[in-house]
Amino acid sequence: MMHNAIEIRNLTKNYKGFSLGPLDFTIPKGCMVGYIGENGAGKSTTLKAILGLIHADSGEIKIFGKSMNEHEPELMNKIGVVFDAINLPTDMKVQEVGTFCKLAFTTWEENTFGDYLKRFSLPNDKKVKALSRGMKMKLSLSIALSHQAELLILDEATSGLDPVVRDEILDILLDFLQDENHTVLISSHILSDLEKAADYIAFLHHGKLLFMEEKDLLVERYALCSLDDETIGHLDPEAIVGRRKHAFGQDLLVIRNLMPKSIKLTNASIEDIMVYIIKGVESESVAL
Amino acid sequence: MNIQISNASNDPIYMQIKNQIKSAIISGSMAAGEQLPSIRYLAKELRVSVITTKRAYDELEAEGFINSVQGRGSYVSLQNKEFIREEQLRKVEASLLEAIKGAELAGLSMEDLKEILDTLEGVEDDA
């Protein structure tokens, strides 16, 4: 029995002016991982390497314990992919997409696909190119969920969509995760979607993984507070992870259990943590 | 069962879930043997991480409030040992206290009382 959906060892990929890695991480089955980082941090490059769409310079990637090179047809059935751009002939009508996909996936389920088209109210007679961004995204997701995939990979798929659609998508992902063998890897620079439901956060910055942690632990470890400069002078310097100085004091991201009980702390969102840590890394004063 | 999550609370979410299930069990609104929602269903409904709901259930199990059976789900403990025992002990003590008061009024000694208790026990055994 294989317990990991994805294993990445020592992955590197160099482009002119950008290098990814060396990257090591493991995604256990049955969880949702939020893969976050700024634009250009290397998220899409990682996902393309996982899918075998680009060749890594070095390293090893295993999906369900198997390498993509040797088991591509089998693995492509098992992975549902949703990218920010849809990969279909643009003149194809929605109702023709199923016939097309039957050729691409041996595990294609026409009925499941039909159910998703209905659930998302996708118009059968419209051409792919005439669909709105939200509808294209829903069409992609319908395809991804109709060939018995056990791993869903979404790359910036929900960015640029309105909050109501994002909310609908989150429900679909949570439905998918009711099966404990199912795994979701979702990359994003917008965190509101993931924040609530993700089990792990993997945080990529300039091609390097800063951490991969249980989201609950992150939320427990860090907190926010606003203080005056004098009070901050009395704090354990180790407690301060990142700061924003302004004309009237400072906002801090701190390590909760290194702070005196008397100081009022508020909960930090994953987005707060990401912003303060990046600022901290860039000023080289980070205490992770 | 009702569970409300507050993001403003200083209690971590797993603890909020744990405490609310605990009070449902103690108040009796969840009965012994009753099945709890699966950790995945609970996570989906509350839109929290599966790790969060799993941790809440793990701690409830460690404290003896629920039992989890691999592949079948989690149930409110049948013998919620400590809690239920304490509750029963309190009831017995209250009844005995009542009996002692009655005995004092009737001018019976503690010896008489113990004798009555023995006799009653014999009656119950015979029955």
Interface residues (C-beta under 8 A of the other chain):
Chain A: G30 C31 M32 L170 L174 D175 L177 Q178 E180 K196 A197 A198 D199 E214 K215 D216 V219 E220 L265 N267
Chain B: N7 A8 N10 P12 I13 Y14 R40 Y41 A43 K44 R47 V48 S49 V50 I51 T52 R55
